[in-house]
Amino acid sequence: MAEAQPRAILFDLDDTLLDDTGDFERLWRDAVLDGARALPGADAEGLLAEIERVRVWYWADPERHRQGRQDLRAATRHIVAQAMKALGFDDPEVASRIAHDYRDRRDANLRLFPEAIETLARVRAAGIRTALLTNGSAAAQRAKVERFGLAPHFDAIFIEGEFGVGKPHEAVYRAALEALRTAASEAWMVGDNLEWDVAAPQRLGVRGIWVDRRGYGLPPDAPARPTRIIRHVGEL
């Protein structure tokens, strides 16, 4: 049975409307292969593998994640420096060069998903209120909103660095619902993170719509059962 049309939809930004992760493995490879030339005797492939190990470790901790996403360049520089030290290279200048190169490449690679704007326009045309909820620093996330002209598509925008807290803190969902003058039971949250965009809003009574763009399916340890699973927002 189809879900009744909501009065409001809360949207995630990165990897829901905006292809933020994209081809990040290639971008890391390109940055590391270029940067490793400045490290005599360095095995670029070995450094790449060590960066991946440290990267996974770093972002796996919720508190490190919360702090790191407020300054992604500093977090990336730390990850590269730790990986280099594990391989016997202590060169902050090269670590910074690799980190900034990667971040520059990733920023240049940002793209809206093809269906994003059309979907937002159709949702608004149907009389559904919309809010954008995104974690990260005020400067970085606001720059994305402005770069891709997203502000006119939302009745309210909540950026972690501006609001003070981000997902999965319940305050941000409650503030969005209040701004949209909508009860939790009449709202959907759409995003790619099972905890932030499904489990946390569901605890407040919001329907959680999970974007499984790669089609991996729910992992065995999923923190929640989404109300619906979609491959992209165009399926809304």
C-alpha angles and dihedrals in degrees: 000000000000120000116254112255109271124232090223140016124204112207131202115218114208115068090356104066098358126050095229101152095040115141093349095149091060091045091053091048093051093048094047096045090053095044097044090066087076092058110078111226094005120150103221093199091050091050091049091053092048092049089053091051093050092042093055091046093048098050095041092076113081095214094047088047092052093050096038096053089059089067110018094176092055091046092049091048089052092050093050093046092051091049092049092049090051087059094046100263119124105179114132092184094058091042090053092047093052093045095049092044090054093047092047091051092047093049090050090050095056113124136169112241109255094246097044104093095038090051093050090048093050092047091052092045088056089060095253117144117230139205132182117221115187135163123220140068121329094237097047098044096041088051090057091050091051096041093056098036094240102145097084090058094062136065090205137012124202117191117182094227091052100038096044099237133043141199130342090031105105092223093074094053092045091050091051093050090048092049090051092043090231133135117237091243090059096051139081129206115209122195149114100250113089094205101037100036102030117018099040097046091042089060086063094047098262118137110248117219111190120208106213096180096169093047095234094142127220113322117234091250096047110156092220146011108245118229086230136000119216133176095219138358092258087076090068 
